[in-house]
């Protein structure tokens, strides 16, 4: 069994004393598509930030692709994050002055590949998300759904093992959101492990595994009968 991500007795207490995660243990295997659900403030984003090595736990152990995150020097941790994890956020987080192609190509800066190769790979990733005809468009020239597709292309351009998506449909109407979810499903069907945070119960019900958080604790972790 190839474990992509493991949280072992992980807690997170913010400096102001808020305990956002309280003794959470979870394991995600290669090829899974997992929904993380729960009300606002239940700790979903905190869990995703920890899984993505963007933040460190107060206690407990986090393993990403077999590496104990706390044991990695900063440089190796950055390399793991850049090379192994793709992020998709509710707010897209695209650079406003850059076209779609360069927004996606920037996702490969860490690889040291030259500009032409980065752009070639970016064009491929944009093709995969159906945006072959929008390469030069800047974010303000794209619809919300298209912006999120650019963000997905940026997340997958480096061929990550794990994609972490934090409310990727939160800023989209439901039809557009369904399209984005289908894209994440296709990505998963092609072999990428995907963890998606959502407060949309309908959306979560359609996914094969659902982890439910409440007050920083996992209250359910179940495969959904399909
Ligand atoms: P969710 O994503 O489920 O809405 P969060 O992980 O964002 O939940 O937040 C969980 C709890 O931690 C909340 O009470 C929130 O106010 C608190 N919190 C989140 N981020 C911070 C932070 N950077 N500093 C202090 N408290 C935080």
py3Dmol code that shows the C-alpha trace and the ligand (Angstrom):
import py3Dmol

protein = """\
ATOM      1  CA  UNK A   1       0.000   0.000   0.000  1.00  0.00           C
ATOM      2  CA  UNK A   2       1.509   3.270  -1.117  1.00  0.00           C
ATOM      3  CA  UNK A   3       0.756   5.907   1.499  1.00  0.00           C
ATOM      4  CA  UNK A   4       0.751   9.387   0.029  1.00  0.00           C
ATOM      5  CA  UNK A   5      -0.169  11.287   3.174  1.00  0.00           C
ATOM      6  CA  UNK A   6      -0.441  10.431   6.841  1.00  0.00           C
ATOM      7  CA  UNK A   7      -1.339  12.540   9.845  1.00  0.00           C
ATOM      8  CA  UNK A   8      -0.573  10.783  13.098  1.00  0.00           C
ATOM      9  CA  UNK A   9      -2.085  12.286  16.270  1.00  0.00           C
ATOM     10  CA  UNK A  10      -1.760  15.764  14.808  1.00  0.00           C
ATOM     11  CA  UNK A  11      -2.857  18.811  16.772  1.00  0.00           C
ATOM     12  CA  UNK A  12      -2.623  22.466  15.842  1.00  0.00           C
ATOM     13  CA  UNK A  13      -2.898  25.240  18.379  1.00  0.00           C
ATOM     14  CA  UNK A  14      -2.585  28.759  16.976  1.00  0.00           C
ATOM     15  CA  UNK A  15      -0.625  31.353  18.969  1.00  0.00           C
ATOM     16  CA  UNK A  16      -3.874  32.922  20.208  1.00  0.00           C
ATOM     17  CA  UNK A  17      -4.726  29.611  21.891  1.00  0.00           C
ATOM     18  CA  UNK A  18      -7.334  28.349  19.415  1.00  0.00           C
ATOM     19  CA  UNK A  19      -7.035  24.587  18.988  1.00  0.00           C
ATOM     20  CA  UNK A  20      -7.936  24.165  15.323  1.00  0.00           C
ATOM     21  CA  UNK A  21      -7.022  20.473  15.103  1.00  0.00           C
ATOM     22  CA  UNK A  22      -7.183  18.115  18.043  1.00  0.00           C
ATOM     23  CA  UNK A  23      -5.468  14.720  17.804  1.00  0.00           C
ATOM     24  CA  UNK A  24      -6.261  13.961  14.175  1.00  0.00           C
ATOM     25  CA  UNK A  25      -5.023  10.771  12.528  1.00  0.00           C
ATOM     26  CA  UNK A  26      -5.686   9.982   8.907  1.00  0.00           C
ATOM     27  CA  UNK A  27      -4.011   8.067   6.121  1.00  0.00           C
ATOM     28  CA  UNK A  28      -4.468   8.587   2.398  1.00  0.00           C
ATOM     29  CA  UNK A  29      -3.371   5.977  -0.123  1.00  0.00           C
ATOM     30  CA  UNK A  30      -2.208   6.601  -3.686  1.00  0.00           C
ATOM     31  CA  UNK A  31      -5.114   6.914  -6.072  1.00  0.00           C
ATOM     32  CA  UNK A  32      -7.714   8.027  -3.529  1.00  0.00           C
ATOM     33  CA  UNK A  33     -10.194  10.856  -4.043  1.00  0.00           C
ATOM     34  CA  UNK A  34     -11.119  12.196  -0.618  1.00  0.00           C
ATOM     35  CA  UNK A  35     -13.559  14.890   0.466  1.00  0.00           C
ATOM     36  CA  UNK A  36     -12.933  16.754   3.723  1.00  0.00           C
ATOM     37  CA  UNK A  37     -16.174  18.240   4.983  1.00  0.00           C
ATOM     38  CA  UNK A  38     -17.397  20.043   8.070  1.00  0.00           C
ATOM     39  CA  UNK A  39     -18.851  23.367   9.116  1.00  0.00           C
ATOM     40  CA  UNK A  40     -16.927  26.614   8.886  1.00  0.00           C
ATOM     41  CA  UNK A  41     -14.256  26.741  11.581  1.00  0.00           C
ATOM     42  CA  UNK A  42     -14.045  22.954  11.991  1.00  0.00           C
ATOM     43  CA  UNK A  43     -10.385  22.854  10.971  1.00  0.00           C
ATOM     44  CA  UNK A  44     -10.545  21.879   7.281  1.00  0.00           C
ATOM     45  CA  UNK A  45      -8.166  24.553   5.990  1.00  0.00           C
ATOM     46  CA  UNK A  46      -5.824  23.993   8.900  1.00  0.00           C
ATOM     47  CA  UNK A  47      -5.685  20.301   8.018  1.00  0.00           C
ATOM     48  CA  UNK A  48      -5.023  21.067   4.360  1.00  0.00           C
ATOM     49  CA  UNK A  49      -2.301  23.590   5.188  1.00  0.00           C
ATOM     50  CA  UNK A  50      -0.587  21.048   7.405  1.00  0.00           C
ATOM     51  CA  UNK A  51      -0.939  18.294   4.795  1.00  0.00           C
ATOM     52  CA  UNK A  52       0.526  20.691   2.230  1.00  0.00           C
ATOM     53  CA  UNK A  53       3.474  21.497   4.543  1.00  0.00           C
ATOM     54  CA  UNK A  54       2.491  25.175   4.462  1.00  0.00           C
ATOM     55  CA  UNK A  55       2.306  25.130   8.255  1.00  0.00           C
ATOM     56  CA  UNK A  56       3.691  22.939  11.020  1.00  0.00           C
ATOM     57  CA  UNK A  57       1.672  21.057  13.634  1.00  0.00           C
ATOM     58  CA  UNK A  58       1.934  21.808  17.354  1.00  0.00           C
ATOM     59  CA  UNK A  59       2.237  18.076  17.964  1.00  0.00           C
ATOM     60  CA  UNK A  60       1.966  14.818  16.073  1.00  0.00           C
ATOM     61  CA  UNK A  61       3.650  13.592  12.917  1.00  0.00           C
ATOM     62  CA  UNK A  62       2.964  14.308   9.256  1.00  0.00           C
ATOM     63  CA  UNK A  63       4.279  12.051   6.501  1.00  0.00           C
ATOM     64  CA  UNK A  64       4.140  13.128   2.851  1.00  0.00           C
ATOM     65  CA  UNK A  65       5.227  10.613   0.232  1.00  0.00           C
ATOM     66  CA  UNK A  66       6.993   8.656   2.958  1.00  0.00           C
ATOM     67  CA  UNK A  67       8.920  11.651   4.328  1.00  0.00           C
ATOM     68  CA  UNK A  68       8.572  12.792   7.917  1.00  0.00           C
ATOM     69  CA  UNK A  69       7.966  16.475   7.198  1.00  0.00           C
ATOM     70  CA  UNK A  70       9.395  17.681  10.523  1.00  0.00           C
ATOM     71  CA  UNK A  71      12.684  15.915   9.820  1.00  0.00           C
ATOM     72  CA  UNK A  72      13.292  17.595   6.453  1.00  0.00           C
ATOM     73  CA  UNK A  73      15.574  20.624   6.177  1.00  0.00           C
ATOM     74  CA  UNK A  74      13.810  23.707   4.723  1.00  0.00           C
ATOM     75  CA  UNK A  75      15.300  23.275   1.285  1.00  0.00           C
ATOM     76  CA  UNK A  76      14.163  19.653   0.957  1.00  0.00           C
ATOM     77  CA  UNK A  77      10.775  20.538   2.356  1.00  0.00           C
ATOM     78  CA  UNK A  78      10.360  23.252  -0.301  1.00  0.00           C
ATOM     79  CA  UNK A  79      11.411  20.770  -2.978  1.00  0.00           C
ATOM     80  CA  UNK A  80       8.897  18.201  -1.715  1.00  0.00           C
ATOM     81  CA  UNK A  81       6.124  20.806  -1.651  1.00  0.00           C
ATOM     82  CA  UNK A  82       6.951  22.159  -5.096  1.00  0.00           C
ATOM     83  CA  UNK A  83       7.490  18.811  -6.761  1.00  0.00           C
ATOM     84  CA  UNK A  84       4.967  16.540  -5.113  1.00  0.00           C
ATOM     85  CA  UNK A  85       2.001  18.712  -4.136  1.00  0.00           C
ATOM     86  CA  UNK A  86      -0.329  20.773  -6.327  1.00  0.00           C
ATOM     87  CA  UNK A  87      -2.546  23.374  -4.659  1.00  0.00           C
ATOM     88  CA  UNK A  88      -5.905  24.724  -5.798  1.00  0.00           C
ATOM     89  CA  UNK A  89      -7.555  27.485  -3.762  1.00  0.00           C
ATOM     90  CA  UNK A  90     -11.012  29.001  -3.662  1.00  0.00           C
ATOM     91  CA  UNK A  91      -9.580  32.415  -4.617  1.00  0.00           C
ATOM     92  CA  UNK A  92      -7.600  31.001  -7.588  1.00  0.00           C
ATOM     93  CA  UNK A  93      -4.413  32.924  -6.586  1.00  0.00           C
ATOM     94  CA  UNK A  94      -3.330  33.763 -10.135  1.00  0.00           C
ATOM     95  CA  UNK A  95      -0.883  36.562 -10.937  1.00  0.00           C
ATOM     96  CA  UNK A  96      -3.048  39.354 -12.386  1.00  0.00           C
ATOM     97  CA  UNK A  97      -0.491  40.760 -14.833  1.00  0.00           C
ATOM     98  CA  UNK A  98       0.355  37.420 -16.484  1.00  0.00           C
ATOM     99  CA  UNK A  99      -1.428  35.454 -19.166  1.00  0.00           C
ATOM    100  CA  UNK A 100      -2.688  31.921 -18.489  1.00  0.00           C
ATOM    101  CA  UNK A 101       0.397  30.365 -20.089  1.00  0.00           C
ATOM    102  CA  UNK A 102       2.863  32.150 -17.810  1.00  0.00           C
ATOM    103  CA  UNK A 103       0.703  31.685 -14.728  1.00  0.00           C
ATOM    104  CA  UNK A 104       0.919  27.947 -15.338  1.00  0.00           C
ATOM    105  CA  UNK A 105       4.569  27.984 -16.475  1.00  0.00           C
ATOM    106  CA  UNK A 106       5.511  29.651 -13.165  1.00  0.00           C
ATOM    107  CA  UNK A 107       4.402  26.440 -11.462  1.00  0.00           C
ATOM    108  CA  UNK A 108       7.593  24.895 -12.878  1.00  0.00           C
ATOM    109  CA  UNK A 109      10.087  27.544 -11.740  1.00  0.00           C
ATOM    110  CA  UNK A 110      11.431  25.221  -9.061  1.00  0.00           C
ATOM    111  CA  UNK A 111      12.390  22.609 -11.659  1.00  0.00           C
ATOM    112  CA  UNK A 112      15.073  24.800 -13.197  1.00  0.00           C
ATOM    113  CA  UNK A 113      13.635  24.076 -16.669  1.00  0.00           C
ATOM    114  CA  UNK A 114      14.124  26.834 -19.244  1.00  0.00           C
ATOM    115  CA  UNK A 115      11.337  29.209 -20.230  1.00  0.00           C
ATOM    116  CA  UNK A 116      10.549  27.441 -23.491  1.00  0.00           C
ATOM    117  CA  UNK A 117      10.159  24.036 -21.821  1.00  0.00           C
ATOM    118  CA  UNK A 118       8.093  25.547 -19.015  1.00  0.00           C
ATOM    119  CA  UNK A 119       5.796  27.180 -21.554  1.00  0.00           C
ATOM    120  CA  UNK A 120       5.500  23.990 -23.621  1.00  0.00           C
ATOM    121  CA  UNK A 121       4.490  22.015 -20.558  1.00  0.00           C
ATOM    122  CA  UNK A 122       2.145  24.806 -19.457  1.00  0.00           C
ATOM    123  CA  UNK A 123       0.443  24.765 -22.854  1.00  0.00           C
ATOM    124  CA  UNK A 124      -0.037  21.000 -22.486  1.00  0.00           C
ATOM    125  CA  UNK A 125      -1.557  21.400 -19.025  1.00  0.00           C
ATOM    126  CA  UNK A 126      -3.889  24.136 -20.286  1.00  0.00           C
ATOM    127  CA  UNK A 127      -4.936  21.845 -23.125  1.00  0.00           C
ATOM    128  CA  UNK A 128      -5.758  19.150 -20.572  1.00  0.00           C
ATOM    129  CA  UNK A 129      -8.161  21.521 -18.803  1.00  0.00           C
ATOM    130  CA  UNK A 130      -9.747  22.631 -22.077  1.00  0.00           C
ATOM    131  CA  UNK A 131      -8.123  26.061 -22.293  1.00  0.00           C
ATOM    132  CA  UNK A 132      -5.943  25.619 -25.378  1.00  0.00           C
ATOM    133  CA  UNK A 133      -7.503  28.743 -26.841  1.00  0.00           C
ATOM    134  CA  UNK A 134      -6.943  30.954 -23.802  1.00  0.00           C
ATOM    135  CA  UNK A 135      -3.160  30.824 -23.453  1.00  0.00           C
ATOM    136  CA  UNK A 136      -2.605  34.594 -23.644  1.00  0.00           C
ATOM    137  CA  UNK A 137      -5.652  35.650 -21.651  1.00  0.00           C
ATOM    138  CA  UNK A 138      -4.964  37.350 -18.353  1.00  0.00           C
ATOM    139  CA  UNK A 139      -7.069  36.410 -15.326  1.00  0.00           C
ATOM    140  CA  UNK A 140      -9.408  39.416 -15.633  1.00  0.00           C
ATOM    141  CA  UNK A 141     -10.164  38.357 -19.214  1.00  0.00           C
ATOM    142  CA  UNK A 142     -11.343  34.914 -18.054  1.00  0.00           C
ATOM    143  CA  UNK A 143     -14.530  33.710 -16.384  1.00  0.00           C
ATOM    144  CA  UNK A 144     -14.399  32.360 -12.824  1.00  0.00           C
ATOM    145  CA  UNK A 145     -14.574  28.782 -14.051  1.00  0.00           C
ATOM    146  CA  UNK A 146     -11.785  29.424 -16.551  1.00  0.00           C
ATOM    147  CA  UNK A 147      -9.623  30.999 -13.841  1.00  0.00           C
ATOM    148  CA  UNK A 148     -10.066  27.926 -11.710  1.00  0.00           C
ATOM    149  CA  UNK A 149      -9.133  25.749 -14.665  1.00  0.00           C
ATOM    150  CA  UNK A 150      -5.936  27.793 -15.067  1.00  0.00           C
ATOM    151  CA  UNK A 151      -5.274  27.219 -11.363  1.00  0.00           C
ATOM    152  CA  UNK A 152      -5.806  23.467 -11.843  1.00  0.00           C
ATOM    153  CA  UNK A 153      -3.451  23.493 -14.839  1.00  0.00           C
ATOM    154  CA  UNK A 154      -0.845  25.231 -12.645  1.00  0.00           C
ATOM    155  CA  UNK A 155      -1.391  22.646  -9.908  1.00  0.00           C
ATOM    156  CA  UNK A 156      -0.896  19.692 -12.272  1.00  0.00           C
ATOM    157  CA  UNK A 157       1.770  21.025 -14.639  1.00  0.00           C
ATOM    158  CA  UNK A 158       4.537  19.490 -12.513  1.00  0.00           C
ATOM    159  CA  UNK A 159       2.749  16.132 -12.428  1.00  0.00           C
ATOM    160  CA  UNK A 160       2.259  16.076  -8.641  1.00  0.00           C
ATOM    161  CA  UNK A 161       1.440  12.932  -6.707  1.00  0.00           C
ATOM    162  CA  UNK A 162      -1.031  14.781  -4.515  1.00  0.00           C
ATOM    163  CA  UNK A 163      -3.455  17.595  -5.316  1.00  0.00           C
ATOM    164  CA  UNK A 164      -4.913  19.556  -2.394  1.00  0.00           C
ATOM    165  CA  UNK A 165      -7.952  21.669  -3.236  1.00  0.00           C
ATOM    166  CA  UNK A 166      -9.442  24.083  -0.684  1.00  0.00           C
ATOM    167  CA  UNK A 167     -13.062  24.886  -1.583  1.00  0.00           C
ATOM    168  CA  UNK A 168     -12.240  24.911  -5.308  1.00  0.00           C
ATOM    169  CA  UNK A 169     -15.874  25.480  -6.240  1.00  0.00           C
ATOM    170  CA  UNK A 170     -16.610  27.992  -3.480  1.00  0.00           C
ATOM    171  CA  UNK A 171     -16.563  31.042  -5.767  1.00  0.00           C
ATOM    172  CA  UNK A 172     -18.370  29.429  -8.679  1.00  0.00           C
ATOM    173  CA  UNK A 173     -22.003  28.886  -9.626  1.00  0.00           C
ATOM    174  CA  UNK A 174     -23.112  25.289  -9.281  1.00  0.00           C
ATOM    175  CA  UNK A 175     -22.904  24.320 -12.975  1.00  0.00           C
ATOM    176  CA  UNK A 176     -19.374  25.724 -13.252  1.00  0.00           C
ATOM    177  CA  UNK A 177     -18.472  24.103  -9.937  1.00  0.00           C
ATOM    178  CA  UNK A 178     -19.673  20.737 -11.251  1.00  0.00           C
ATOM    179  CA  UNK A 179     -17.339  21.155 -14.215  1.00  0.00           C
ATOM    180  CA  UNK A 180     -14.401  21.818 -11.890  1.00  0.00           C
ATOM    181  CA  UNK A 181     -15.283  18.774  -9.780  1.00  0.00           C
ATOM    182  CA  UNK A 182     -15.474  16.616 -12.906  1.00  0.00           C
ATOM    183  CA  UNK A 183     -12.035  17.856 -13.823  1.00  0.00           C
ATOM    184  CA  UNK A 184     -10.694  16.801 -10.414  1.00  0.00           C
ATOM    185  CA  UNK A 185     -12.365  13.410 -10.879  1.00  0.00           C
ATOM    186  CA  UNK A 186     -10.721  12.986 -14.286  1.00  0.00           C
ATOM    187  CA  UNK A 187      -7.393  13.910 -12.764  1.00  0.00           C
ATOM    188  CA  UNK A 188      -7.948  11.300 -10.082  1.00  0.00           C
ATOM    189  CA  UNK A 189      -9.014   8.706 -12.657  1.00  0.00           C
ATOM    190  CA  UNK A 190      -5.699   9.342 -14.400  1.00  0.00           C
ATOM    191  CA  UNK A 191      -3.882   8.398 -11.186  1.00  0.00           C
ATOM    192  CA  UNK A 192      -3.427  11.556  -9.094  1.00  0.00           C
ATOM    193  CA  UNK A 193      -4.410  11.417  -5.444  1.00  0.00           C
ATOM    194  CA  UNK A 194      -6.841  14.257  -4.681  1.00  0.00           C
ATOM    195  CA  UNK A 195      -7.964  15.712  -1.360  1.00  0.00           C
ATOM    196  CA  UNK A 196     -10.724  18.269  -1.686  1.00  0.00           C
ATOM    197  CA  UNK A 197     -12.202  20.444   1.036  1.00  0.00           C
ATOM    198  CA  UNK A 198     -15.796  21.407   0.606  1.00  0.00           C
ATOM    199  CA  UNK A 199     -18.742  22.529   2.674  1.00  0.00           C
ATOM    200  CA  UNK A 200     -21.025  21.379  -0.145  1.00  0.00           C
ATOM    201  CA  UNK A 201     -22.590  18.172   1.157  1.00  0.00           C
ATOM    202  CA  UNK A 202     -24.020  17.187  -2.228  1.00  0.00           C
ATOM    203  CA  UNK A 203     -20.655  17.498  -3.827  1.00  0.00           C
ATOM    204  CA  UNK A 204     -18.997  15.514  -1.050  1.00  0.00           C
ATOM    205  CA  UNK A 205     -21.587  12.745  -1.221  1.00  0.00           C
ATOM    206  CA  UNK A 206     -20.518  12.040  -4.798  1.00  0.00           C
ATOM    207  CA  UNK A 207     -16.929  11.315  -3.770  1.00  0.00           C
ATOM    208  CA  UNK A 208     -15.636   7.865  -2.805  1.00  0.00           C
ATOM    209  CA  UNK A 209     -14.372   8.779   0.682  1.00  0.00           C
ATOM    210  CA  UNK A 210     -15.548  11.443   3.077  1.00  0.00           C
ATOM    211  CA  UNK A 211     -13.750  12.682   6.183  1.00  0.00           C
ATOM    212  CA  UNK A 212     -15.980  14.744   8.458  1.00  0.00           C
ATOM    213  CA  UNK A 213     -14.415  17.282  10.822  1.00  0.00           C
ATOM    214  CA  UNK A 214     -16.109  18.964  13.746  1.00  0.00           C
ATOM    215  CA  UNK A 215     -14.392  21.220  16.264  1.00  0.00           C
ATOM    216  CA  UNK A 216     -10.997  20.056  15.071  1.00  0.00           C
ATOM    217  CA  UNK A 217     -11.724  16.345  15.396  1.00  0.00           C
ATOM    218  CA  UNK A 218     -12.575  13.666  12.861  1.00  0.00           C
ATOM    219  CA  UNK A 219     -16.115  12.515  13.627  1.00  0.00           C
ATOM    220  CA  UNK A 220     -16.504  10.266  10.584  1.00  0.00           C
ATOM    221  CA  UNK A 221     -14.227   8.817   7.930  1.00  0.00           C
ATOM    222  CA  UNK A 222     -16.099   6.602   5.574  1.00  0.00           C
ATOM    223  CA  UNK A 223     -16.208   5.279   2.095  1.00  0.00           C
ATOM    224  CA  UNK A 224     -19.448   6.376   0.473  1.00  0.00           C
ATOM    225  CA  UNK A 225     -21.502   3.601  -1.074  1.00  0.00           C
ATOM    226  CA  UNK A 226     -21.714   4.360  -4.767  1.00  0.00           C
TER     227      UNK A 226
END
"""
ligand_1 = """\
27
LIG
P -12.389 25.670 8.269
O -11.449 25.583 7.124
O -13.102 24.388 8.558
O -13.341 26.819 8.149
P -10.083 26.607 9.773
O -9.047 25.550 9.727
O -9.937 27.767 8.850
O -11.527 25.935 9.592
O -10.174 27.184 11.247
C -10.298 26.359 12.413
C -10.218 27.247 13.638
O -8.917 27.835 13.745
C -11.185 28.413 13.627
O -11.626 28.634 14.957
C -10.351 29.562 13.125
O -10.846 30.788 13.611
C -9.001 29.230 13.717
N -7.877 29.721 12.878
C -7.644 29.412 11.589
N -6.501 29.991 11.161
C -6.003 30.695 12.216
C -4.843 31.498 12.419
N -3.954 31.697 11.442
N -4.666 32.043 13.644
C -5.555 31.836 14.645
N -6.668 31.065 14.523
C -6.889 30.499 13.328
"""
view = py3Dmol.view(width=600, height=400)
view.addModel(protein, "pdb")
view.setStyle({"model": 0}, {"cartoon": {"style": "trace"}})
view.addModel(ligand_1, "xyz")
view.setStyle({"model": 1}, {"stick": {}})
view.zoomTo()
view.show()
